[in-house]
Amino acid sequence: MRVAAITRGARRGADLASLKREIAQEKPFSSLEEEAILNLLRTADFLERAIQQRTRAWGITATQYNVLRILRGAEREGLTCNAIGERMITEEPDITRLLGRLKALKLIRQRRDPRDRRVVRTQIAEAGLELLRKMDAEIEKAPKELLGHLSKAELAETIRLLEKARRSDAQPLACDGRKSE
């Protein structure tokens, strides 16, 4: 009873920008879990679009920016496609094509591993490093601009809750419909 009263009170205090109003939904959500997931998806989309606007000004996508940052922090010999994919923030189904676009922009270079010719290693090129140096100050402002209105305690709690949500036993399905690993 007490939890329900707290929930009702918190919901009454929600401002006019609630998800139901944003998406013009008349009927109630089927559960708090559904509402939470839809809020997460809506917020993730909002943040992704804000980052995309910033990276687009430099002629690359947020995903390409993520790859360049991964490669900047990688070991000297570079990374394989799989290693890049494992480090990405969002899953990319076709890393080979993504790397091909970055290579065409001359932001990365690729070479075969001398120990195993089947393996291709990707390294950030000097042009990629230079682009990141130009972008860094602008991109580093984005988190404060987007989330600076939250207190340190709210940010810490948000991080804690999001990490807890990712530890769920439920696993997303792979493209072929099987459980991903």
C-alpha positions in Angstrom: 0.0 0.0 0.0 2.8 2.4 0.9 4.7 1.8 -2.4 1.5 2.4 -4.4 0.9 5.7 -2.5 4.5 6.8 -3.1 4.2 5.9 -6.8 0.9 7.8 -7.2 2.4 10.8 -5.5 5.4 10.8 -7.6 3.3 10.4 -10.8 1.0 13.3 -9.7 4.1 15.5 -9.4 5.3 14.7 -12.9 5.5 17.7 -15.2 3.5 18.3 -18.4 6.2 16.6 -20.5 5.3 13.1 -19.4 5.7 10.4 -22.0 1.9 9.9 -22.4 1.6 13.6 -23.4 4.6 13.5 -25.6 3.4 10.6 -27.6 -0.3 11.6 -27.3 -1.3 8.3 -25.8 -4.8 8.2 -24.3 -4.9 4.8 -22.7 -2.7 3.9 -19.7 0.4 1.9 -20.2 0.0 -1.8 -19.5 2.5 -1.7 -16.6 5.1 0.5 -15.0 7.8 -1.7 -16.6 6.3 -0.9 -20.1 6.3 2.9 -19.2 9.8 2.7 -17.9 11.1 1.0 -21.1 9.3 3.4 -23.4 10.7 6.3 -21.4 14.2 4.8 -21.7 13.8 4.4 -25.4 12.4 7.9 -25.9 15.3 9.4 -23.8 17.9 7.3 -25.6 16.6 8.6 -28.9 16.6 12.2 -27.7 20.2 11.9 -26.5 21.3 10.1 -29.6 19.8 12.8 -31.9 21.5 15.5 -29.9 24.9 13.7 -30.3 24.2 13.1 -34.0 23.7 16.8 -34.5 27.0 17.6 -33.0 29.0 14.9 -34.9 27.2 15.6 -38.2 28.7 19.1 -38.2 32.1 17.4 -38.6 30.9 15.2 -41.4 30.6 11.9 -39.5 27.9 10.0 -37.6 27.9 9.4 -33.9 28.6 5.7 -34.6 31.7 6.6 -36.7 32.8 9.0 -33.9 32.4 6.1 -31.4 34.7 3.9 -33.6 37.3 6.6 -33.9 37.4 7.1 -30.1 37.7 3.3 -29.7 40.6 3.2 -32.1 42.3 6.2 -30.5 42.3 4.4 -27.2 43.3 1.0 -28.7 46.6 -0.6 -28.6 49.2 0.4 -31.2 48.7 -2.6 -33.5 45.0 -1.8 -33.9 41.9 -3.9 -33.3 40.0 -6.5 -35.2 36.4 -5.9 -36.3 35.1 -8.1 -33.5 37.1 -6.2 -30.9 35.8 -2.9 -32.2 32.2 -4.3 -32.1 32.6 -5.5 -28.5 33.6 -2.0 -27.4 30.9 0.0 -29.2 28.2 1.7 -27.2 25.4 0.6 -29.6 25.5 -2.7 -31.5 26.4 -2.3 -35.2 25.3 -5.1 -37.4 27.7 -4.3 -40.3 31.0 -3.1 -38.8 32.9 -4.0 -42.1 30.8 -1.5 -44.0 31.1 1.1 -41.3 34.9 0.7 -41.3 34.8 0.9 -45.1 33.2 4.3 -44.9 35.8 5.5 -42.4 38.6 4.2 -44.6 37.1 6.0 -47.6 37.3 9.2 -45.6 40.9 8.4 -44.8 40.2 8.4 -41.1 41.4 4.9 -40.5 43.8 2.4 -42.1 43.7 -1.3 -42.2 46.3 -4.0 -42.6 46.5 -7.7 -42.5 48.0 -9.2 -39.3 51.5 -10.5 -40.2 51.0 -13.5 -37.9 47.6 -14.5 -39.3 46.8 -13.1 -42.8 43.1 -13.9 -42.3 42.9 -11.2 -39.6 42.5 -7.5 -40.5 43.6 -4.9 -38.0 42.2 -1.4 -38.0 44.1 1.6 -36.7 43.2 5.2 -36.5 44.9 7.3 -39.1 46.5 10.7 -38.4 43.6 12.4 -40.1 41.2 10.6 -37.7 43.3 11.7 -34.7 43.3 15.3 -36.1 39.5 15.2 -36.5 39.0 14.0 -32.9 41.3 16.7 -31.6 39.2 19.3 -33.4 35.9 17.7 -32.1 36.9 16.9 -28.5 36.1 20.3 -26.9 32.7 20.5 -28.6 31.7 16.9 -28.0 32.9 17.0 -24.4 30.4 19.8 -23.7 27.4 17.7 -24.7 26.9 15.7 -21.5 26.8 18.8 -19.3 24.5 20.5 -21.8 22.2 17.5 -22.0 22.3 16.3 -18.3 23.7 19.2 -16.4 20.3 20.0 -14.9 20.5 16.8 -12.9 22.2 16.7 -9.5 25.3 14.5 -8.9 23.1 12.3 -6.7 20.5 12.0 -9.5 23.1 11.2 -12.0 24.7 8.5 -9.8 21.2 7.0 -9.1 20.5 7.0 -12.9 23.7 5.2 -13.6 23.1 2.7 -10.9 19.5 2.0 -12.1 20.5 1.7 -15.7 23.4 -0.7 -14.9 21.0 -2.7 -12.7 18.5 -2.9 -15.6 21.2 -4.3 -17.9 21.9 -7.1 -15.5 18.4 -8.6 -16.1 18.2 -12.3 -16.9 16.3 -11.4 -20.0 18.6 -11.4 -23.1 17.9 -9.6 -26.3 17.3 -11.7 -29.4 19.8 -11.8 -32.2 18.7 -10.9 -35.8 18.0 -14.5 -36.5 15.6 -14.7 -33.6 17.9 -16.8 -31.3 19.1 -15.6 -27.9 22.2 -13.5 -28.2 25.2 -14.4 -26.1 
